[in-house]
Structure formats: C-alpha cells, structure tokens
Amino acid sequence: APQEKGAARQIVREALKRPRQGVAYVRINAMASELWQGDLDVVAPGLDGIVLPKTEHARELRELDRWVTAREREMGISAGAIELLPLIESASGLMRAVTIARASQRVLRLAFGAADYTDDLGLQWSEDERELDHARASLTHASRVAGIEARIDSVVLQVRDTERFSRS
C-alpha cells in the first residue's frame, strides 16, 4: 500500500545486508507511477538487479539507467553493477521488445508477464496457455536479435495446481 512504501523499502535495505545464496532483484513500481524514484532508495550493496514492470519504451530503461548510475555512485557501488530487467506485460512492450532490450547495457535479459499481457489483450489465461505462444516466441526472438540471454518466462499463478504448474 502507498502508506507502507517507506517501511517496505527499509525492509528491503535490511534484507540486502544479510548473507544469502543466489541473487537479489527488487521489483520497483512502473515508471508511469510517481513512486518509482522513491523505490530506488533500495539501491545498495547486495542488490543484483531491478525489475521494471510494465516496460513499454526504451526511454524508460535509459532514464532508469541514469538514476541507477547516480545511486550506485552515491552508494559506492561499481558503475553498471546493477542489472535492469524489463518486464514485458503489454502488446506495446512486446512490439518494442528489441529496442527495449538494446536500451541499456544493463539489460541482460527480458522477462514476460503473462497475467498483465493477457489482461491487456482482453484474453483469458487458459490452461493450455496457447494465447501466450506468440509473445513467448517474440520475446525469445527479440532477445536473440538484441544479443542478450533468452527471456525469463512468466510466473505461474496456479501454484497449488501442480499438474498445471508442471505443464506451464
């Protein structure tokens, strides 16, 4: 909730200080929101990447890159150490995926958000997921053209349905 953003950011900063295995990415608010700049308070040593939801334009990545670069400098983090992971969740983002992928050297891969994507298209996310085939293939191709790793697929929302989870 908006009134809890400050506390949530503090929790993230504290979590980044603790020893862990693996990587730590933080999903910030979309750049269409007025909250994303405040979310960059979590940029601190221990952060590996920032997930940018609802990415639709390369200019969003370029602007975010500038802000993260300044924050890295403030925090004594090596320049360019923090990855930017654009989350493609709309038809507009999908159509611009190559330029989004090339917008910053910090972009090493794209991520796909199927729930918002199907919502944007007015579709139902079906059990066989056929409506996701085009987007999945397009993001894989965009990644190849941009010279980055293949995409990270969408989260699966039906985690209690183990058969569907396995198929997805």
Summary of the structure (lengths in Angstrom):
residues: 168
radius of gyration: 16.5
end to end distance: 30.4
largest distance: 47.4
contacts: 485
relative contact order: 0.12
helix: 49%
strand: 10%
